[in-house]
Amino acid sequence: MPENQGPSRLQIWLGVGLIVLFVAALVALVLLRDDPQWDRLVFLLQGLEALVFAAAGVLFGTAVGRSSAAVQEVAQAQERAAVAETDAANGRALASAVLASEEQSARRGSREPATAAESDLAALARRLFPNA
């Protein structure tokens, strides 16, 4: 059974059938409590009980597994969003620093003209962050 899918229809029907059979066996044991063979019937019920608990585990365990997987996906999405937000803030800060550096070079006048790389970075910063 794949990780992201629940139990199949057959597994659901078998699980429900086993649970119904177990409840019927419990009712039968209550009705037969004065029977001299009652202890043997209880012994047989224990084997059925193991099967019923396995069926219940399949039915209810997949729901628990899916909910914990959903929680993990949400946590991972939040982590990715936080990283993206930090990267965006760092990019805006870098763009501001490049633009400030170019502006400072322009204020100095002809004494220290901006380098070609500085001008290219400033143009890129303006294009990527028009509001910076």
NUMAR-265036 format. One line per field, with one value per atom (N, C-alpha, C, O): residue in three letters; chain; atom name; x, y, z. Coordinates in nm, 2 decimals, always signed. Layout:
! residues N
margu [ALA:...]
vexkol [A:...]
baro [CA:...]
u [X:...]
v [Y:...]
w [Z:...]
END
This chain:
! residues 132
margu [MET:MET:MET:MET:PRO:PRO:PRO:PRO:GLU:GLU:GLU:GLU:ASN:ASN:ASN:ASN:GLN:GLN:GLN:GLN:GLY:GLY:GLY:GLY:PRO:PRO:PRO:PRO:SER:SER:SER:SER:ARG:ARG:ARG:ARG:LEU:LEU:LEU:LEU:GLN:GLN:GLN:GLN:ILE:ILE:ILE:ILE:TRP:TRP:TRP:TRP:LEU:LEU:LEU:LEU:GLY:GLY:GLY:GLY:VAL:VAL:VAL:VAL:GLY:GLY:GLY:GLY:LEU:LEU:LEU:LEU:ILE:ILE:ILE:ILE:VAL:VAL:VAL:VAL:LEU:LEU:LEU:LEU:PHE:PHE:PHE:PHE:VAL:VAL:VAL:VAL:ALA:ALA:ALA:ALA:ALA:ALA:ALA:ALA:LEU:LEU:LEU:LEU:VAL:VAL:VAL:VAL:ALA:ALA:ALA:ALA:LEU:LEU:LEU:LEU:VAL:VAL:VAL:VAL:LEU:LEU:LEU:LEU:LEU:LEU:LEU:LEU:ARG:ARG:ARG:ARG:ASP:ASP:ASP:ASP:ASP:ASP:ASP:ASP:PRO:PRO:PRO:PRO:GLN:GLN:GLN:GLN:TRP:TRP:TRP:TRP:ASP:ASP:ASP:ASP:ARG:ARG:ARG:ARG:LEU:LEU:LEU:LEU:VAL:VAL:VAL:VAL:PHE:PHE:PHE:PHE:LEU:LEU:LEU:LEU:LEU:LEU:LEU:LEU:GLN:GLN:GLN:GLN:GLY:GLY:GLY:GLY:LEU:LEU:LEU:LEU:GLU:GLU:GLU:GLU:ALA:ALA:ALA:ALA:LEU:LEU:LEU:LEU:VAL:VAL:VAL:VAL:PHE:PHE:PHE:PHE:ALA:ALA:ALA:ALA:ALA:ALA:ALA:ALA:ALA:ALA:ALA:ALA:GLY:GLY:GLY:GLY:VAL:VAL:VAL:VAL:LEU:LEU:LEU:LEU:PHE:PHE:PHE:PHE:GLY:GLY:GLY:GLY:THR:THR:THR:THR:ALA:ALA:ALA:ALA:VAL:VAL:VAL:VAL:GLY:GLY:GLY:GLY:ARG:ARG:ARG:ARG:SER:SER:SER:SER:SER:SER:SER:SER:ALA:ALA:ALA:ALA:ALA:ALA:ALA:ALA:VAL:VAL:VAL:VAL:GLN:GLN:GLN:GLN:GLU:GLU:GLU:GLU:VAL:VAL:VAL:VAL:ALA:ALA:ALA:ALA:GLN:GLN:GLN:GLN:ALA:ALA:ALA:ALA:GLN:GLN:GLN:GLN:GLU:GLU:GLU:GLU:ARG:ARG:ARG:ARG:ALA:ALA:ALA:ALA:ALA:ALA:ALA:ALA:VAL:VAL:VAL:VAL:ALA:ALA:ALA:ALA:GLU:GLU:GLU:GLU:THR:THR:THR:THR:ASP:ASP:ASP:ASP:ALA:ALA:ALA:ALA:ALA:ALA:ALA:ALA:ASN:ASN:ASN:ASN:GLY:GLY:GLY:GLY:ARG:ARG:ARG:ARG:ALA:ALA:ALA:ALA:LEU:LEU:LEU:LEU:ALA:ALA:ALA:ALA:SER:SER:SER:SER:ALA:ALA:ALA:ALA:VAL:VAL:VAL:VAL:LEU:LEU:LEU:LEU:ALA:ALA:ALA:ALA:SER:SER:SER:SER:GLU:GLU:GLU:GLU:GLU:GLU:GLU:GLU:GLN:GLN:GLN:GLN:SER:SER:SER:SER:ALA:ALA:ALA:ALA:ARG:ARG:ARG:ARG:ARG:ARG:ARG:ARG:GLY:GLY:GLY:GLY:SER:SER:SER:SER:ARG:ARG:ARG:ARG:GLU:GLU:GLU:GLU:PRO:PRO:PRO:PRO:ALA:ALA:ALA:ALA:THR:THR:THR:THR:ALA:ALA:ALA:ALA:ALA:ALA:ALA:ALA:GLU:GLU:GLU:GLU:SER:SER:SER:SER:ASP:ASP:ASP:ASP:LEU:LEU:LEU:LEU:ALA:ALA:ALA:ALA:ALA:ALA:ALA:ALA:LEU:LEU:LEU:LEU:ALA:ALA:ALA:ALA:ARG:ARG:ARG:ARG:ARG:ARG:ARG:ARG:LEU:LEU:LEU:LEU:PHE:PHE:PHE:PHE:PRO:PRO:PRO:PRO:ASN:ASN:ASN:ASN:ALA:ALA:ALA:ALA]
vexkol [A:A:A:A:A:A:A:A:A:A:A:A:A:A:A:A:A:A:A:A:A:A:A:A:A:A:A:A:A:A:A:A:A:A:A:A:A:A:A:A:A:A:A:A:A:A:A:A:A:A:A:A:A:A:A:A:A:A:A:A:A:A:A:A:A:A:A:A:A:A:A:A:A:A:A:A:A:A:A:A:A:A:A:A:A:A:A:A:A:A:A:A:A:A:A:A:A:A:A:A:A:A:A:A:A:A:A:A:A:A:A:A:A:A:A:A:A:A:A:A:A:A:A:A:A:A:A:A:A:A:A:A:A:A:A:A:A:A:A:A:A:A:A:A:A:A:A:A:A:A:A:A:A:A:A:A:A:A:A:A:A:A:A:A:A:A:A:A:A:A:A:A:A:A:A:A:A:A:A:A:A:A:A:A:A:A:A:A:A:A:A:A:A:A:A:A:A:A:A:A:A:A:A:A:A:A:A:A:A:A:A:A:A:A:A:A:A:A:A:A:A:A:A:A:A:A:A:A:A:A:A:A:A:A:A:A:A:A:A:A:A:A:A:A:A:A:A:A:A:A:A:A:A:A:A:A:A:A:A:A:A:A:A:A:A:A:A:A:A:A:A:A:A:A:A:A:A:A:A:A:A:A:A:A:A:A:A:A:A:A:A:A:A:A:A:A:A:A:A:A:A:A:A:A:A:A:A:A:A:A:A:A:A:A:A:A:A:A:A:A:A:A:A:A:A:A:A:A:A:A:A:A:A:A:A:A:A:A:A:A:A:A:A:A:A:A:A:A:A:A:A:A:A:A:A:A:A:A:A:A:A:A:A:A:A:A:A:A:A:A:A:A:A:A:A:A:A:A:A:A:A:A:A:A:A:A:A:A:A:A:A:A:A:A:A:A:A:A:A:A:A:A:A:A:A:A:A:A:A:A:A:A:A:A:A:A:A:A:A:A:A:A:A:A:A:A:A:A:A:A:A:A:A:A:A:A:A:A:A:A:A:A:A:A:A:A:A:A:A:A:A:A:A:A:A:A:A:A:A:A:A:A:A:A:A:A:A:A:A:A:A:A:A:A:A:A:A:A:A:A:A:A:A:A:A:A:A:A:A:A:A:A:A:A:A:A:A:A:A:A:A:A:A:A:A:A:A:A:A:A:A:A:A:A:A:A:A:A:A:A:A:A:A:A:A:A:A:A]
baro [N:CA:C:O:N:CA:C:O:N:CA:C:O:N:CA:C:O:N:CA:C:O:N:CA:C:O:N:CA:C:O:N:CA:C:O:N:CA:C:O:N:CA:C:O:N:CA:C:O:N:CA:C:O:N:CA:C:O:N:CA:C:O:N:CA:C:O:N:CA:C:O:N:CA:C:O:N:CA:C:O:N:CA:C:O:N:CA:C:O:N:CA:C:O:N:CA:C:O:N:CA:C:O:N:CA:C:O:N:CA:C:O:N:CA:C:O:N:CA:C:O:N:CA:C:O:N:CA:C:O:N:CA:C:O:N:CA:C:O:N:CA:C:O:N:CA:C:O:N:CA:C:O:N:CA:C:O:N:CA:C:O:N:CA:C:O:N:CA:C:O:N:CA:C:O:N:CA:C:O:N:CA:C:O:N:CA:C:O:N:CA:C:O:N:CA:C:O:N:CA:C:O:N:CA:C:O:N:CA:C:O:N:CA:C:O:N:CA:C:O:N:CA:C:O:N:CA:C:O:N:CA:C:O:N:CA:C:O:N:CA:C:O:N:CA:C:O:N:CA:C:O:N:CA:C:O:N:CA:C:O:N:CA:C:O:N:CA:C:O:N:CA:C:O:N:CA:C:O:N:CA:C:O:N:CA:C:O:N:CA:C:O:N:CA:C:O:N:CA:C:O:N:CA:C:O:N:CA:C:O:N:CA:C:O:N:CA:C:O:N:CA:C:O:N:CA:C:O:N:CA:C:O:N:CA:C:O:N:CA:C:O:N:CA:C:O:N:CA:C:O:N:CA:C:O:N:CA:C:O:N:CA:C:O:N:CA:C:O:N:CA:C:O:N:CA:C:O:N:CA:C:O:N:CA:C:O:N:CA:C:O:N:CA:C:O:N:CA:C:O:N:CA:C:O:N:CA:C:O:N:CA:C:O:N:CA:C:O:N:CA:C:O:N:CA:C:O:N:CA:C:O:N:CA:C:O:N:CA:C:O:N:CA:C:O:N:CA:C:O:N:CA:C:O:N:CA:C:O:N:CA:C:O:N:CA:C:O:N:CA:C:O:N:CA:C:O:N:CA:C:O:N:CA:C:O:N:CA:C:O:N:CA:C:O:N:CA:C:O:N:CA:C:O:N:CA:C:O:N:CA:C:O:N:CA:C:O:N:CA:C:O:N:CA:C:O:N:CA:C:O:N:CA:C:O:N:CA:C:O:N:CA:C:O:N:CA:C:O:N:CA:C:O:N:CA:C:O:N:CA:C:O:N:CA:C:O:N:CA:C:O:N:CA:C:O:N:CA:C:O:N:CA:C:O:N:CA:C:O:N:CA:C:O]
u [+0.08:+0.00:+0.09:+0.17:+0.07:+0.15:+0.13:+0.03:+0.23:+0.23:+0.12:+0.06:+0.09:-0.01:-0.15:-0.24:-0.18:-0.31:-0.36:-0.28:-0.49:-0.55:-0.58:-0.53:-0.65:-0.68:-0.77:-0.85:-0.76:-0.85:-0.99:-1.01:-1.08:-1.22:-1.22:-1.30:-1.15:-1.15:-1.10:-1.16:-0.99:-0.94:-1.04:-1.06:-1.11:-1.21:-1.32:-1.36:-1.37:-1.48:-1.44:-1.51:-1.32:-1.27:-1.25:-1.29:-1.20:-1.19:-1.32:-1.34:-1.42:-1.55:-1.62:-1.68:-1.60:-1.66:-1.60:-1.67:-1.47:-1.40:-1.45:-1.47:-1.47:-1.52:-1.66:-1.69:-1.75:-1.88:-1.88:-1.96:-1.80:-1.78:-1.74:-1.79:-1.65:-1.60:-1.71:-1.72:-1.79:-1.90:-2.00:-2.05:-2.03:-2.12:-2.06:-2.14:-1.93:-1.87:-1.88:-1.90:-1.86:-1.88:-2.02:-2.04:-2.12:-2.26:-2.28:-2.35:-2.23:-2.24:-2.18:-2.24:-2.07:-2.00:-2.08:-2.09:-2.14:-2.23:-2.35:-2.39:-2.41:-2.52:-2.48:-2.57:-2.36:-2.32:-2.23:-2.15:-2.24:-2.15:-2.17:-2.08:-2.28:-2.30:-2.26:-2.27:-2.21:-2.17:-2.04:-1.95:-2.03:-1.91:-1.78:-1.67:-1.80:-1.69:-1.66:-1.59:-1.71:-1.69:-1.55:-1.51:-1.46:-1.32:-1.25:-1.16:-1.30:-1.24:-1.29:-1.21:-1.41:-1.46:-1.39:-1.36:-1.35:-1.28:-1.14:-1.09:-1.08:-0.95:-0.96:-0.87:-1.06:-1.08:-1.11:-1.06:-1.17:-1.20:-1.07:-1.06:-0.97:-0.84:-0.78:-0.71:-0.78:-0.73:-0.80:-0.74:-0.94:-1.02:-0.99:-0.98:-0.96:-0.93:-0.80:-0.80:-0.70:-0.58:-0.60:-0.55:-0.69:-0.72:-0.80:-0.77:-0.89:-0.97:-0.89:-0.90:-0.79:-0.71:-0.62:-0.59:-0.57:-0.49:-0.58:-0.53:-0.70:-0.79:-0.82:-0.82:-0.84:-0.86:-0.74:-0.75:-0.62:-0.50:-0.49:-0.44:-0.53:-0.52:-0.62:-0.59:-0.74:-0.85:-0.81:-0.83:-0.77:-0.75:-0.60:-0.58:-0.51:-0.37:-0.33:-0.25:-0.40:-0.37:-0.42:-0.36:-0.53:-0.58:-0.48:-0.46:-0.43:-0.33:-0.20:-0.14:-0.16:-0.04:-0.06:+0.03:-0.18:-0.21:-0.21:-0.16:-0.27:-0.27:-0.13:-0.10:-0.05:+0.09:+0.17:+0.26:+0.15:+0.21:+0.17:+0.25:+0.04:-0.01:+0.05:+0.09:+0.07:+0.14:+0.28:+0.33:+0.35:+0.49:+0.50:+0.59:+0.40:+0.40:+0.38:+0.44:+0.29:+0.27:+0.39:+0.43:+0.46:+0.58:+0.69:+0.76:+0.70:+0.80:+0.77:+0.86:+0.64:+0.60:+0.63:+0.67:+0.60:+0.63:+0.78:+0.83:+0.86:+1.01:+1.06:+1.14:+1.00:+1.04:+1.00:+1.07:+0.88:+0.84:+0.93:+0.96:+0.97:+1.06:+1.20:+1.25:+1.25:+1.37:+1.36:+1.44:+1.25:+1.22:+1.21:+1.26:+1.14:+1.13:+1.27:+1.29:+1.35:+1.48:+1.57:+1.64:+1.56:+1.63:+1.59:+1.67:+1.46:+1.40:+1.45:+1.49:+1.45:+1.50:+1.65:+1.70:+1.73:+1.87:+1.89:+1.98:+1.81:+1.83:+1.80:+1.86:+1.69:+1.66:+1.77:+1.80:+1.83:+1.94:+2.06:+2.13:+2.09:+2.20:+2.18:+2.27:+2.05:+2.02:+2.04:+2.09:+1.99:+2.01:+2.15:+2.19:+2.24:+2.38:+2.45:+2.53:+2.41:+2.47:+2.43:+2.51:+2.30:+2.25:+2.32:+2.35:+2.33:+2.40:+2.54:+2.59:+2.61:+2.75:+2.76:+2.85:+2.67:+2.68:+2.65:+2.71:+2.55:+2.51:+2.63:+2.66:+2.70:+2.81:+2.92:+2.99:+2.95:+3.05:+3.01:+3.09:+2.88:+2.83:+2.85:+2.88:+2.83:+2.85:+2.99:+3.02:+3.08:+3.22:+3.27:+3.37:+3.19:+3.22:+3.33:+3.33:+3.40:+3.50:+3.62:+3.70:+3.64:+3.76:+3.77:+3.87:+3.65:+3.65:+3.52:+3.42:+3.53:+3.41:+3.37:+3.45:+3.24:+3.19:+3.25:+3.26:+3.29:+3.34:+3.23:+3.11:+3.27:+3.17:+3.09:+2.97:+3.16:+3.09:+2.99:+2.88:+3.03:+2.94:+2.82:+2.70:+2.83:+2.72:+2.63:+2.51:+2.69:+2.61:+2.53:+2.41:+2.59:+2.52:+2.40:+2.30:+2.43:+2.33:+2.21:+2.10:+2.24:+2.14:+2.05:+1.93:+2.12:+2.05:+1.96:+1.85:+2.01:+1.94:+1.81:+1.71:+1.83:+1.71:+1.61:+1.49:+1.65:+1.56:+1.49:+1.36:+1.56:+1.50:+1.42:+1.31:+1.46:+1.39:+1.36:+1.44:+1.26:+1.23:+1.20:+1.21:+1.15:+1.11:+1.23:+1.21:+1.34:+1.45:+1.52:+1.61]
v [-0.12:+0.00:+0.12:+0.14:+0.22:+0.34:+0.42:+0.41:+0.50:+0.58:+0.68:+0.70:+0.74:+0.85:+0.81:+0.89:+0.68:+0.63:+0.56:+0.51:+0.56:+0.49:+0.35:+0.30:+0.28:+0.14:+0.12:+0.21:+0.01:-0.02:-0.05:-0.07:-0.06:-0.09:-0.23:-0.25:-0.32:-0.46:-0.46:-0.53:-0.39:-0.38:-0.32:-0.36:-0.22:-0.15:-0.25:-0.27:-0.32:-0.42:-0.53:-0.58:-0.58:-0.69:-0.64:-0.71:-0.52:-0.46:-0.45:-0.48:-0.39:-0.37:-0.51:-0.52:-0.60:-0.74:-0.80:-0.87:-0.79:-0.85:-0.78:-0.85:-0.65:-0.58:-0.63:-0.65:-0.64:-0.69:-0.83:-0.87:-0.92:-1.06:-1.06:-1.14:-0.97:-0.97:-0.93:-0.98:-0.83:-0.78:-0.90:-0.92:-0.97:-1.08:-1.19:-1.25:-1.21:-1.32:-1.27:-1.36:-1.14:-1.10:-1.12:-1.16:-1.09:-1.11:-1.26:-1.30:-1.34:-1.49:-1.53:-1.62:-1.48:-1.52:-1.48:-1.55:-1.36:-1.31:-1.41:-1.44:-1.45:-1.54:-1.68:-1.75:-1.72:-1.86:-1.86:-1.95:-1.76:-1.76:-1.87:-1.90:-1.94:-2.06:-2.19:-2.29:-2.18:-2.30:-2.36:-2.28:-2.49:-2.55:-2.53:-2.54:-2.50:-2.48:-2.33:-2.30:-2.25:-2.11:-2.06:-1.97:-2.12:-2.09:-2.12:-2.04:-2.22:-2.25:-2.14:-2.10:-2.10:-2.00:-1.87:-1.80:-1.84:-1.72:-1.73:-1.63:-1.85:-1.87:-1.85:-1.79:-1.89:-1.87:-1.72:-1.67:-1.65:-1.51:-1.43:-1.33:-1.48:-1.40:-1.40:-1.30:-1.51:-1.51:-1.42:-1.34:-1.42:-1.32:-1.18:-1.09:-1.16:-1.03:-0.97:-0.85:-1.05:-1.01:-0.96:-0.86:-1.04:-1.00:-0.87:-0.79:-0.85:-0.73:-0.61:-0.51:-0.62:-0.51:-0.48:-0.36:-0.58:-0.55:-0.47:-0.38:-0.52:-0.45:-0.31:-0.22:-0.29:-0.15:-0.07:+0.05:-0.13:-0.05:+0.00:+0.11:-0.09:-0.05:+0.06:+0.16:+0.05:+0.15:+0.28:+0.38:+0.28:+0.41:+0.45:+0.57:+0.37:+0.40:+0.49:+0.58:+0.46:+0.54:+0.68:+0.77:+0.70:+0.84:+0.91:+1.03:+0.85:+0.92:+0.95:+1.05:+0.85:+0.87:+0.99:+1.07:+1.00:+1.11:+1.24:+1.34:+1.25:+1.37:+1.42:+1.54:+1.32:+1.36:+1.40:+1.49:+1.34:+1.38:+1.52:+1.60:+1.55:+1.69:+1.79:+1.90:+1.76:+1.85:+1.87:+1.99:+1.77:+1.78:+1.87:+1.95:+1.85:+1.93:+2.08:+2.16:+2.11:+2.25:+2.31:+2.42:+2.23:+2.28:+2.31:+2.41:+2.22:+2.24:+2.36:+2.43:+2.38:+2.49:+2.62:+2.72:+2.62:+2.74:+2.77:+2.88:+2.66:+2.68:+2.74:+2.83:+2.68:+2.74:+2.88:+2.96:+2.92:+3.06:+3.15:+3.26:+3.10:+3.18:+3.20:+3.31:+3.10:+3.11:+3.21:+3.29:+3.19:+3.28:+3.43:+3.52:+3.45:+3.59:+3.64:+3.76:+3.56:+3.61:+3.64:+3.74:+3.55:+3.57:+3.70:+3.78:+3.73:+3.85:+3.97:+4.07:+3.97:+4.08:+4.10:+4.22:+3.99:+4.01:+4.06:+4.14:+4.02:+4.07:+4.22:+4.30:+4.27:+4.41:+4.49:+4.60:+4.43:+4.50:+4.51:+4.62:+4.41:+4.41:+4.51:+4.59:+4.51:+4.61:+4.75:+4.84:+4.78:+4.91:+4.95:+5.06:+4.85:+4.88:+4.91:+5.00:+4.83:+4.86:+4.99:+5.07:+5.03:+5.16:+5.27:+5.38:+5.25:+5.36:+5.37:+5.48:+5.26:+5.27:+5.35:+5.43:+5.32:+5.39:+5.54:+5.62:+5.56:+5.70:+5.78:+5.89:+5.71:+5.77:+5.80:+5.90:+5.71:+5.73:+5.84:+5.92:+5.85:+5.96:+6.10:+6.20:+6.10:+6.23:+6.28:+6.40:+6.18:+6.22:+6.29:+6.36:+6.27:+6.34:+6.26:+6.14:+6.33:+6.27:+6.22:+6.15:+6.25:+6.20:+6.05:+5.99:+5.98:+5.83:+5.79:+5.76:+5.77:+5.73:+5.58:+5.50:+5.55:+5.41:+5.31:+5.34:+5.20:+5.10:+5.04:+5.06:+4.97:+4.91:+4.80:+4.79:+4.73:+4.62:+4.69:+4.64:+4.80:+4.87:+4.92:+4.91:+4.97:+5.02:+4.91:+4.93:+4.80:+4.68:+4.63:+4.60:+4.62:+4.58:+4.68:+4.63:+4.80:+4.90:+4.89:+4.90:+4.87:+4.85:+4.73:+4.73:+4.62:+4.50:+4.52:+4.48:+4.59:+4.62:+4.70:+4.68:+4.80:+4.89:+4.81:+4.82:+4.71:+4.63:+4.53:+4.52:+4.47:+4.37:+4.43:+4.37:+4.55:+4.61:+4.76:+4.85:+4.78:+4.91:+5.01:+5.13:+4.96:+5.05:+5.08:+5.15:+5.02:+5.03:+5.17:+5.20]
w [+0.00:+0.00:+0.00:+0.09:-0.10:-0.10:+0.02:+0.09:+0.05:+0.17:+0.18:+0.28:+0.07:+0.07:+0.05:+0.04:+0.03:+0.01:+0.14:+0.22:+0.16:+0.27:+0.23:+0.13:+0.32:+0.29:+0.17:+0.14:+0.10:-0.01:+0.03:+0.15:-0.06:-0.03:+0.04:+0.13:-0.02:+0.04:+0.18:+0.27:+0.21:+0.34:+0.44:+0.55:+0.39:+0.48:+0.51:+0.62:+0.40:+0.43:+0.52:+0.60:+0.50:+0.58:+0.73:+0.82:+0.74:+0.88:+0.95:+1.06:+0.88:+0.93:+0.96:+1.07:+0.87:+0.89:+1.02:+1.09:+1.03:+1.15:+1.28:+1.38:+1.28:+1.40:+1.43:+1.55:+1.33:+1.35:+1.40:+1.49:+1.35:+1.39:+1.54:+1.62:+1.58:+1.71:+1.81:+1.92:+1.77:+1.86:+1.87:+1.98:+1.76:+1.77:+1.86:+1.93:+1.85:+1.94:+2.09:+2.18:+2.11:+2.25:+2.30:+2.42:+2.22:+2.26:+2.28:+2.38:+2.20:+2.21:+2.34:+2.41:+2.38:+2.50:+2.63:+2.72:+2.62:+2.73:+2.74:+2.85:+2.63:+2.63:+2.68:+2.74:+2.65:+2.69:+2.81:+2.83:+2.90:+3.02:+3.11:+3.19:+3.11:+3.20:+3.13:+3.19:+3.01:+2.94:+3.00:+3.03:+3.01:+3.07:+2.98:+3.03:+2.86:+2.76:+2.74:+2.65:+2.83:+2.82:+2.81:+2.73:+2.89:+2.89:+2.76:+2.71:+2.69:+2.55:+2.45:+2.36:+2.47:+2.38:+2.40:+2.30:+2.52:+2.55:+2.48:+2.43:+2.49:+2.43:+2.27:+2.22:+2.21:+2.07:+2.04:+1.93:+2.13:+2.11:+2.11:+2.04:+2.18:+2.19:+2.05:+2.01:+1.98:+1.84:+1.75:+1.67:+1.76:+1.68:+1.72:+1.64:+1.85:+1.90:+1.84:+1.80:+1.82:+1.76:+1.61:+1.57:+1.54:+1.40:+1.40:+1.31:+1.49:+1.49:+1.53:+1.46:+1.62:+1.65:+1.53:+1.51:+1.46:+1.34:+1.23:+1.17:+1.22:+1.12:+1.17:+1.08:+1.30:+1.35:+1.33:+1.30:+1.34:+1.32:+1.18:+1.15:+1.08:+0.94:+0.91:+0.84:+0.97:+0.94:+1.01:+0.94:+1.13:+1.20:+1.19:+1.21:+1.18:+1.17:+1.05:+1.06:+0.94:+0.82:+0.83:+0.78:+0.90:+0.93:+1.01:+0.99:+1.11:+1.19:+1.11:+1.13:+1.03:+0.95:+0.85:+0.83:+0.79:+0.70:+0.77:+0.71:+0.89:+0.96:+1.00:+0.99:+1.04:+1.08:+0.95:+0.96:+0.84:+0.72:+0.68:+0.63:+0.70:+0.66:+0.75:+0.71:+0.88:+0.97:+0.93:+0.93:+0.89:+0.84:+0.71:+0.70:+0.62:+0.50:+0.53:+0.47:+0.63:+0.67:+0.73:+0.70:+0.81:+0.88:+0.77:+0.78:+0.67:+0.57:+0.48:+0.44:+0.45:+0.38:+0.45:+0.39:+0.58:+0.66:+0.67:+0.66:+0.67:+0.67:+0.54:+0.54:+0.43:+0.30:+0.28:+0.23:+0.34:+0.33:+0.41:+0.37:+0.53:+0.61:+0.54:+0.54:+0.47:+0.40:+0.28:+0.26:+0.21:+0.10:+0.14:+0.08:+0.26:+0.31:+0.35:+0.32:+0.41:+0.45:+0.32:+0.32:+0.22:+0.10:+0.03:-0.02:+0.03:-0.03:+0.04:-0.02:+0.18:+0.25:+0.23:+0.21:+0.22:+0.19:+0.05:+0.03:-0.05:-0.18:-0.19:-0.26:-0.11:-0.11:-0.05:-0.09:+0.06:+0.13:+0.04:+0.03:-0.04:-0.13:-0.24:-0.28:-0.29:-0.40:-0.35:-0.42:-0.22:-0.17:-0.15:-0.18:-0.11:-0.09:-0.22:-0.23:-0.33:-0.46:-0.51:-0.56:-0.50:-0.55:-0.47:-0.52:-0.34:-0.26:-0.29:-0.30:-0.32:-0.37:-0.50:-0.51:-0.59:-0.72:-0.70:-0.76:-0.62:-0.59:-0.53:-0.56:-0.44:-0.37:-0.47:-0.47:-0.56:-0.67:-0.76:-0.80:-0.79:-0.88:-0.81:-0.87:-0.68:-0.60:-0.60:-0.60:-0.60:-0.60:-0.73:-0.73:-0.83:-0.96:-1.04:-1.03:-1.11:-1.20:-1.13:-1.19:-1.00:-0.93:-0.93:-0.96:-0.90:-0.89:-0.96:-0.90:-1.09:-1.16:-1.12:-1.08:-1.13:-1.10:-1.20:-1.32:-1.15:-1.24:-1.32:-1.29:-1.43:-1.51:-1.44:-1.46:-1.35:-1.27:-1.18:-1.16:-1.12:-1.02:-1.10:-1.05:-1.21:-1.30:-1.34:-1.34:-1.38:-1.42:-1.30:-1.31:-1.18:-1.06:-1.03:-0.99:-1.04:-1.01:-1.11:-1.07:-1.23:-1.33:-1.30:-1.32:-1.27:-1.23:-1.11:-1.10:-1.01:-0.89:-0.92:-0.86:-1.00:-1.04:-1.11:-1.10:-1.20:-1.27:-1.18:-1.20:-1.09:-1.00:-0.89:-0.85:-0.84:-0.73:-0.77:-0.73:-0.85:-0.90:-0.78:-0.80:-0.67:-0.56:-0.46:-0.36:-0.49:-0.39:-0.40:-0.33]
END
